[in-house]
Amino acid sequence: MFAELKGPSFIFWPVGCGDSTTIAISDTENMQIDLNASALAEADDNEKIPLVDELVAKLPKRDGKPYLSCFVLTHPDLDHCKGFKDLLKRVTIGELWHTPRVFREYHQDMCEDATAFRKEAKRRVKATIKAGGDPGVGNRVRVVGYDDLLQEDDYCGFPKTFFTMPGQLVTLLDGVNVADRFAAFVHAPFKNDSAENRNETSLAMQLLIGSAASSMAGLFFGDLSYPTLRRVFDETKDHDNMGKLKWDVLLAPHHCSKKAMYEKDDKGNDVLKQDILDDLKKLQRPGGFIVSSSSAIPGSNSHGDNPPHAKAKNRYQEIISGSFLCTGEHSTPEKLRPIIFTVTAQGIERVDKNYPLSEEAKSDLAKAVAAARGTNAPPSAKVGFGCK
């Protein structure tokens, strides 16, 4: 576990418009959900932390090398997998989680990091089939899909121990039963979502960390929009499993996109879908938090703007019992830091006020700023709100 943490934690990194969340489970067990990492490329992006450097510095070591128990890819858009190739080279990753369907249907426009992830996932699938069970550290993979996937040649013989269908609970992490400190309930993707927009294929989960006496629940919905979110809630209700949608921390879908709670009518006007907000409010545990993993949120948006959307932030603020936070506003050029929630015996605490940035990240940051500006002095203000 990161040395500055008091217990199991959710860490939301400032990486611009993109998702990068670290789940600290114990002193030696961590999960990374998505990655949008790069050295500072432009002077106006300097609220970002060079994340691969930070993970290399802060992750626990095993056999002298940084060790990440599990990497989860919700979907292979660039802002969810940027830097994976570098991470794989510098860190031992015990296990990968992914849903392979999207790779088959969107193979024409894969970025370099998505291609690297697909290659590594395929290698691990072959190793797991060959082993007929647990292939060991650095070879493990959890495939999320449906039974028909196992009929395909590439997955024939894949052990069901490492295969999960939406609607199932996972308590095996990197070959270890961690049910007393971690559980992941997979909500999506649905079987027929692969034919839709790539965002709608996102792997969506509820994660529960901590202990039976003191736990913290988080909802991670990738880039899902209202229709698929509505189906998640409806399907969960139909199976009398609404406890799997309770939350202390909600990562705002698609970087605080209004599409999570608005749809267009026939005239192109935004129509609020209050039902999803009501459901989120009802399933919120006391003192909940909503996090926007995005650049700073503007006071208003113009037509066609990419997320983050001010309208979405306003709606979230109407339902939250705790606080709404934005990674790109919480982290500043003068004080680079993630948003961290830690669960202790006393409850959930914020522990990010004095976050110590690693020397490796500081060095990379200084070099990138110097390359972009010709000096190592960061600018005093941030500009720009767009993301894809």
C-alpha positions as CSV (number, residue, x, y, z in Angstrom):
1,M,0.0,0.0,0.0
2,F,1.2,3.5,-0.7
3,A,3.2,4.5,2.4
4,E,1.1,7.7,3.1
5,L,-2.2,5.8,3.3
6,K,-3.8,4.7,6.6
7,G,-5.8,1.9,5.1
8,P,-7.6,0.6,2.0
9,S,-8.1,3.5,-0.4
10,F,-9.5,4.9,-3.7
11,I,-6.9,7.1,-5.5
12,F,-8.2,9.3,-8.3
13,W,-5.2,10.8,-10.3
14,P,-5.2,14.1,-12.1
15,V,-4.6,13.1,-15.7
16,G,-6.8,15.5,-17.6
17,C,-9.9,14.1,-19.3
18,G,-9.3,10.4,-18.8
19,D,-9.6,7.8,-16.1
20,S,-6.8,6.6,-13.9
21,T,-7.8,5.1,-10.5
22,T,-5.7,3.1,-8.1
23,I,-7.4,0.8,-5.6
24,A,-5.1,0.2,-2.6
25,I,-6.4,-3.0,-1.0
26,S,-3.6,-3.9,1.5
27,D,0.1,-3.2,2.0
28,T,0.9,-5.5,-1.0
29,E,-2.2,-5.6,-3.1
30,N,-3.3,-2.8,-5.6
31,M,-5.5,-2.6,-8.6
32,Q,-5.3,0.0,-11.4
33,I,-8.5,0.8,-13.3
34,D,-7.6,2.4,-16.6
35,L,-4.6,4.7,-17.3
36,N,-4.2,8.0,-19.0
37,A,-0.6,8.7,-18.4
38,S,2.1,10.7,-20.1
39,A,4.8,13.1,-19.2
40,L,3.7,16.7,-19.4
41,A,3.3,17.5,-23.1
42,E,2.0,21.1,-23.0
43,A,2.5,23.9,-20.5
44,D,-1.3,24.3,-20.0
45,D,-1.7,20.7,-18.8
46,N,0.5,21.0,-15.7
47,E,-2.0,19.9,-13.1
48,K,-1.3,16.4,-14.3
49,I,0.9,13.9,-12.5
50,P,3.3,11.7,-14.6
51,L,1.5,8.6,-13.5
52,V,3.7,5.8,-14.7
53,D,6.6,7.4,-12.9
54,E,4.5,7.8,-9.8
55,L,3.3,4.2,-9.8
56,V,6.8,2.9,-10.3
57,A,8.0,4.9,-7.3
58,K,5.0,4.1,-5.0
59,L,4.0,0.5,-5.7
60,P,5.3,-2.2,-3.5
61,K,8.3,-4.2,-4.7
62,R,8.5,-7.9,-5.5
63,D,11.8,-9.4,-6.5
64,G,13.1,-5.8,-6.8
65,K,10.6,-4.6,-9.3
66,P,7.4,-2.5,-8.7
67,Y,4.4,-4.9,-8.5
68,L,0.8,-4.2,-9.4
69,S,-1.6,-7.0,-8.5
70,C,-4.2,-6.2,-11.2
71,F,-4.8,-3.9,-14.1
72,V,-8.4,-3.4,-15.3
73,L,-9.2,-1.9,-18.7
74,T,-12.8,-0.7,-18.9
75,H,-12.5,-0.1,-22.7
76,P,-9.6,0.6,-25.0
77,D,-10.1,4.3,-25.8
78,L,-6.8,6.3,-25.6
79,D,-7.8,8.2,-22.5
80,H,-8.3,4.9,-20.7
81,C,-5.1,3.1,-21.8
82,K,-2.5,5.7,-22.6
83,G,0.8,4.7,-21.1
84,F,0.0,1.0,-20.8
85,K,2.9,-0.1,-22.9
86,D,5.3,1.8,-20.7
87,L,3.7,0.5,-17.6
88,L,3.9,-3.1,-18.7
89,K,7.7,-2.6,-19.4
90,R,8.4,-1.0,-16.0
91,V,6.0,-2.8,-13.6
92,T,5.2,-6.5,-13.1
93,I,1.4,-6.8,-13.5
94,G,0.1,-9.9,-11.8
95,E,-3.3,-10.0,-13.5
96,L,-5.2,-8.3,-16.3
97,W,-9.0,-7.9,-16.4
98,H,-10.8,-7.0,-19.6
99,T,-13.7,-7.8,-21.9
100,P,-12.4,-9.0,-25.3
101,R,-15.6,-8.3,-27.4
102,V,-14.7,-4.7,-28.1
103,F,-11.3,-5.6,-29.5
104,R,-12.9,-7.8,-32.1
105,E,-15.4,-5.1,-33.3
106,Y,-13.2,-2.1,-33.1
107,H,-9.9,-3.2,-34.4
108,Q,-9.4,-0.6,-37.2
109,D,-8.6,2.4,-35.0
110,M,-6.8,1.0,-32.0
111,C,-4.1,3.3,-30.5
112,E,-0.6,1.9,-29.8
113,D,-1.3,1.3,-26.2
114,A,-4.6,-0.5,-26.9
115,T,-2.8,-2.7,-29.3
116,A,-0.2,-3.5,-26.7
117,F,-2.9,-4.4,-24.2
118,R,-4.7,-6.6,-26.6
119,K,-1.4,-8.4,-27.5
120,E,-0.6,-8.9,-23.8
121,A,-4.1,-10.1,-23.0
122,K,-4.0,-12.6,-25.8
123,R,-0.6,-13.9,-24.6
124,R,-2.1,-14.4,-21.1
125,V,-5.2,-16.2,-22.4
126,K,-3.0,-18.7,-24.3
127,A,-0.8,-19.2,-21.2
128,T,-3.9,-19.8,-19.0
129,I,-5.3,-22.3,-21.5
130,K,-2.0,-24.1,-21.7
131,A,-1.7,-24.3,-17.9
132,G,-5.2,-25.6,-17.6
133,G,-5.6,-23.3,-14.5
134,D,-3.6,-20.7,-12.8
135,P,-0.6,-19.7,-15.0
136,G,1.1,-17.8,-12.3
137,V,2.4,-14.3,-11.6
138,G,2.6,-12.1,-14.7
139,N,0.5,-14.4,-16.8
140,R,-2.9,-14.2,-15.1
141,V,-5.9,-12.8,-16.9
142,R,-9.6,-12.5,-16.1
143,V,-11.9,-12.4,-19.1
144,V,-15.3,-10.8,-18.7
145,G,-18.0,-11.9,-21.2
146,Y,-20.7,-14.5,-21.9
147,D,-20.7,-18.2,-22.3
148,D,-20.7,-18.0,-26.1
149,L,-17.2,-16.5,-25.9
150,L,-15.8,-19.8,-24.6
151,Q,-17.0,-21.6,-27.8
152,E,-14.6,-19.6,-29.9
153,D,-11.3,-21.1,-30.9
154,D,-9.2,-18.4,-29.1
155,Y,-10.9,-19.2,-25.8
156,C,-11.7,-22.9,-26.1
157,G,-10.5,-24.6,-22.9
158,F,-10.2,-21.3,-21.0
159,P,-10.7,-22.1,-17.2
160,K,-13.9,-20.8,-15.8
161,T,-12.1,-19.9,-12.6
162,F,-10.8,-16.9,-14.5
163,F,-14.0,-16.2,-16.5
164,T,-16.6,-13.8,-15.2
165,M,-20.1,-13.0,-16.5
166,P,-21.8,-9.7,-15.7
167,G,-24.0,-10.2,-12.7
168,Q,-21.2,-12.2,-10.9
169,L,-19.0,-11.4,-7.9
170,V,-15.2,-11.7,-8.0
171,T,-13.2,-12.2,-4.8
172,L,-10.2,-13.9,-6.4
173,L,-7.4,-11.4,-7.1
174,D,-4.1,-12.3,-8.6
175,G,-4.5,-15.9,-7.6
176,V,-5.5,-15.1,-4.0
177,N,-8.9,-15.3,-2.3
178,V,-9.4,-11.7,-0.9
179,A,-13.0,-12.0,0.1
180,D,-12.3,-10.6,3.6
181,R,-10.9,-7.3,2.1
182,F,-12.1,-6.9,-1.5
183,A,-15.0,-7.8,-3.8
184,A,-15.9,-6.7,-7.3
185,F,-19.4,-7.0,-8.7
186,V,-19.5,-6.8,-12.5
187,H,-22.5,-5.0,-13.9
188,A,-21.7,-4.6,-17.6
189,P,-21.1,-4.8,-20.5
190,F,-24.3,-6.4,-21.7
191,K,-24.2,-9.1,-24.4
192,N,-25.6,-6.9,-27.2
193,D,-23.8,-3.7,-26.3
194,S,-20.8,-4.6,-28.6
195,A,-22.8,-3.5,-31.6
196,E,-23.3,0.0,-30.2
197,N,-20.9,2.9,-29.5
198,R,-17.6,1.8,-28.1
199,N,-18.2,3.7,-24.8
200,E,-21.3,1.5,-24.2
201,T,-19.0,-1.6,-24.0
202,S,-17.4,-0.3,-20.9
203,L,-16.7,-2.7,-18.1
204,A,-18.8,-1.4,-15.2
205,M,-18.3,-2.5,-11.6
206,Q,-19.0,-1.9,-7.9
207,L,-15.9,-2.3,-5.8
208,L,-16.0,-3.0,-2.1
209,I,-12.8,-2.6,0.0
210,G,-12.0,-2.7,3.7
211,S,-13.5,-5.1,6.2
212,A,-16.9,-6.4,7.3
213,A,-16.8,-3.8,10.2
214,S,-15.6,-0.9,8.0
215,S,-15.9,-0.8,4.2
216,M,-16.0,1.6,1.3
217,A,-18.0,1.0,-1.9
218,G,-17.3,2.7,-5.2
219,L,-19.1,2.7,-8.5
220,F,-17.0,2.7,-11.7
221,F,-19.1,3.0,-14.9
222,G,-16.4,3.8,-17.5
223,D,-17.9,5.9,-20.3
224,L,-21.5,4.6,-20.1
225,S,-24.3,6.9,-21.0
226,Y,-27.9,7.0,-19.8
227,P,-29.5,4.1,-21.7
228,T,-26.9,1.6,-20.6
229,L,-26.8,3.0,-17.0
230,R,-30.6,2.7,-16.9
231,R,-30.3,-0.9,-17.9
232,V,-27.7,-1.6,-15.2
233,F,-30.1,-0.3,-12.6
234,D,-33.1,-2.1,-14.0
235,E,-31.3,-5.5,-14.4
236,T,-29.9,-5.2,-10.9
237,K,-33.3,-4.5,-9.5
238,D,-34.8,-7.4,-11.4
239,H,-32.3,-9.7,-9.8
240,D,-33.1,-8.3,-6.3
241,N,-29.5,-7.2,-6.0
242,M,-29.6,-3.5,-5.4
243,G,-27.0,-3.7,-2.7
244,K,-24.5,-4.1,-5.5
245,L,-25.2,-0.5,-6.6
246,K,-24.7,1.2,-3.2
247,W,-21.8,3.6,-3.1
248,D,-19.7,5.9,-1.0
249,V,-17.8,7.2,-4.0
250,L,-19.1,7.5,-7.5
251,L,-16.7,8.1,-10.4
252,A,-18.8,10.3,-12.7
253,P,-19.3,8.4,-15.9
254,H,-17.3,9.6,-19.0
255,H,-15.5,12.4,-17.2
256,C,-18.7,14.2,-16.0
257,S,-20.5,13.9,-19.3
258,K,-24.1,15.2,-19.4
259,K,-25.0,12.0,-21.4
260,A,-25.2,10.1,-18.1
261,M,-28.4,11.9,-17.3
262,Y,-29.6,13.7,-20.5
263,E,-30.8,12.5,-23.8
264,K,-31.7,14.4,-27.0
265,D,-35.3,14.8,-28.1
266,D,-36.4,14.9,-31.7
267,K,-35.5,18.6,-31.9
268,G,-32.0,18.1,-30.5
269,N,-32.7,19.5,-27.1
270,D,-31.3,18.0,-23.9
271,V,-34.0,16.2,-21.9
272,L,-33.2,15.4,-18.2
273,K,-33.6,11.8,-17.1
274,Q,-34.3,12.4,-13.4
275,D,-34.8,8.7,-12.8
276,I,-31.1,7.8,-12.9
277,L,-30.3,10.7,-10.5
278,D,-33.0,9.6,-8.1
279,D,-31.7,6.1,-8.2
280,L,-28.1,7.2,-7.5
281,K,-29.3,9.4,-4.7
282,K,-31.3,6.6,-3.1
283,L,-28.4,4.2,-3.2
284,Q,-25.8,6.6,-1.9
285,R,-24.4,5.8,1.5
286,P,-24.3,8.7,4.1
287,G,-21.7,11.3,3.2
288,G,-21.1,10.2,-0.3
289,F,-18.6,11.7,-2.8
290,I,-18.7,12.2,-6.6
291,V,-15.4,12.5,-8.5
292,S,-15.0,14.0,-12.0
293,S,-11.8,12.6,-13.5
294,S,-11.4,15.5,-15.9
295,S,-9.9,18.9,-16.6
296,A,-11.4,21.8,-14.7
297,I,-15.1,22.1,-15.3
298,P,-16.2,25.4,-17.0
299,G,-19.1,27.5,-15.7
300,S,-21.0,26.7,-18.9
301,N,-20.6,24.8,-22.1
302,S,-21.2,25.6,-25.7
303,H,-23.1,23.3,-28.0
304,G,-20.9,20.3,-29.0
305,D,-18.4,20.6,-26.2
306,N,-16.7,17.5,-25.0
307,P,-16.9,16.6,-21.3
308,P,-16.7,17.7,-18.6
309,H,-20.1,19.4,-18.7
310,A,-21.3,22.0,-16.3
311,K,-24.9,20.7,-16.5
312,A,-23.8,17.3,-15.3
313,K,-21.8,18.8,-12.4
314,N,-24.9,20.8,-11.4
315,R,-27.1,17.7,-11.4
316,Y,-24.6,15.8,-9.3
317,Q,-24.4,18.6,-6.8
318,E,-28.1,18.4,-6.3
319,I,-28.0,14.7,-5.2
320,I,-24.7,14.5,-3.3
321,S,-24.7,14.3,0.5
322,G,-21.0,14.8,0.8
323,S,-18.9,16.7,-1.8
324,F,-18.4,16.9,-5.6
325,L,-14.7,17.0,-6.5
326,C,-12.8,17.4,-9.8
327,T,-9.3,16.0,-10.2
328,G,-8.3,18.8,-12.5
329,E,-9.4,21.4,-10.0
330,H,-8.1,19.7,-6.9
331,S,-4.6,19.4,-8.4
332,T,-2.9,22.7,-9.3
333,P,0.5,23.7,-10.7
334,E,1.6,24.7,-7.2
335,K,0.3,21.5,-5.5
336,L,0.1,18.4,-7.6
337,R,-2.0,15.8,-5.9
338,P,-4.6,13.1,-6.4
339,I,-8.0,12.8,-4.6
340,I,-7.8,10.0,-2.1
341,F,-10.5,8.4,0.1
342,T,-9.3,6.0,2.8
343,V,-11.5,3.7,4.9
344,T,-10.5,3.3,8.6
345,A,-12.1,2.0,11.7
346,Q,-13.5,5.5,12.2
347,G,-15.0,5.7,8.7
348,I,-14.0,7.3,5.4
349,E,-11.4,10.0,5.4
350,R,-9.7,12.3,2.9
351,V,-6.0,11.9,3.1
352,D,-4.7,13.9,0.1
353,K,-4.1,17.3,1.6
354,N,-0.3,16.8,1.9
355,Y,0.3,14.2,-0.7
356,P,4.1,13.7,-1.3
357,L,4.9,13.5,-5.0
358,S,7.7,11.1,-5.8
359,E,11.1,12.4,-6.9
360,E,10.8,10.4,-10.1
361,A,7.5,12.2,-11.1
362,K,9.0,15.6,-10.1
363,S,12.0,15.0,-12.3
364,D,9.9,13.8,-15.3
365,L,7.6,16.8,-14.8
366,A,10.4,19.3,-14.8
367,K,12.0,17.9,-17.9
368,A,8.6,17.9,-19.8
369,V,7.9,21.5,-18.7
370,A,11.3,22.6,-19.8
371,A,10.9,20.9,-23.2
372,A,7.5,22.5,-23.7
373,R,8.4,26.0,-22.5
374,G,12.1,26.3,-22.6
375,T,12.2,26.6,-18.8
376,N,11.4,24.5,-15.8
377,A,9.1,27.1,-14.3
378,P,5.4,26.0,-14.5
379,P,2.8,28.5,-15.6
380,S,0.6,30.1,-12.9
381,A,-2.8,29.2,-14.5
382,K,-4.4,26.3,-16.3
383,V,-6.4,26.7,-19.5
384,G,-8.4,24.4,-21.8
385,F,-11.2,22.1,-20.9
386,G,-11.6,19.7,-23.8
387,C,-11.3,15.9,-23.9
388,K,-12.5,13.2,-26.2
